[in-house]
Amino acid sequence: MLVCDRILGSHHKDMIYRLMFRGAAYADSLQYQLCINIWKYALELRVMKDTVLYCDTSFTAHAIVKLFLDLSDKTTHGLVAAQIKLEDVSSIIDILVKDLSKSSSLLKITPISRKQQESFDKVLKIISHLFYLATCLEGEDSNFSFRRQVYGIVAVLDPRTSKGDSLLHLSVMKSNTLKNQKFFDKTCHSIFPCVKVAKLLLDCGAKVHASNSQGSSPLHTASLRSNFKQEVSFIVTLARSGAAKPPPFFAIFYRIISSMPPSCSRLCVGTNVRVEY
């Protein structure tokens, strides 16, 4: 791999294909962490070279999420001892999110490529599945840095699909699935609607009154017969009525930390948050 990297270069298409192949070989030999590290590097190269609007970028991200889901199922049933790390899930989200704002602005230029729009929508579905994986990991609810990352995505960036659906919309939609990439295999992971993901997004400042291109809010989407799940509709209803509004702490901290210089100490940041909160 080092020889290939030096001769072809990091951004050569054959180099990325070789990375994917080598990662799959590690996964087949149950060396999952090595596979995750290699595929994560391949995803970084894809995003730098082609952005998230390219179909191969979403293909790479899909492969990583599929590996995470399979590993999670095997760990739950006691088939393997390997564990998914929250740091890996968070870093994959970070790689995908840093290009969303630029890609979203490019999609506003007409004529819009249907394939690029489909790739962007698929990346948002992948991010919602990564949020689900994070909620399944121990210590997610007490990890402030991860929740701050989620706040920056759902409350500040607020990406939308081609139909105007936010990530909160996707978390309550049964159609939010990732189909298997194998041509003859039509199976897919049916995770949503998911109350854990909906609660995570609401706690981190997701816009509960946001509407899509059809004028439907997340509550309208969750109340449809095809999507209805009592506990999901209940928690979205509470948030919409104001009975379960998330505390403003994340918003205050994000605003303060983004306006302070990097050299500022933790004590200085904590003092400013405490005074304002």
Secondary structure, 3 states (H helix, E strand, C coil): CHHHHHHHCCCCHHHHHHHHHHHHHHHHCCCHHHHHHHHHHHHHHHHHHHCCCCHHHHHHHHHHHHHHHHHHHHHHCCCCCCCCCHHHHHHHHHHHHCCHHHHHHHCCCCCCCHHHHHHHHHHHHHHHHHHHHHHCCCCCCCCHHHHHHHHHHHHHHCCCCCCCCCHHHHHCCCCCCEECCCCCCCCEECCCCCHHHHHHHHHCCCCCCCCCCCCCCHHHHHHCCCCCCHHHHHHHHHHHHCCCCCCCHHHHHHHHHHHCCCCCCHHHHHHHHHHHC
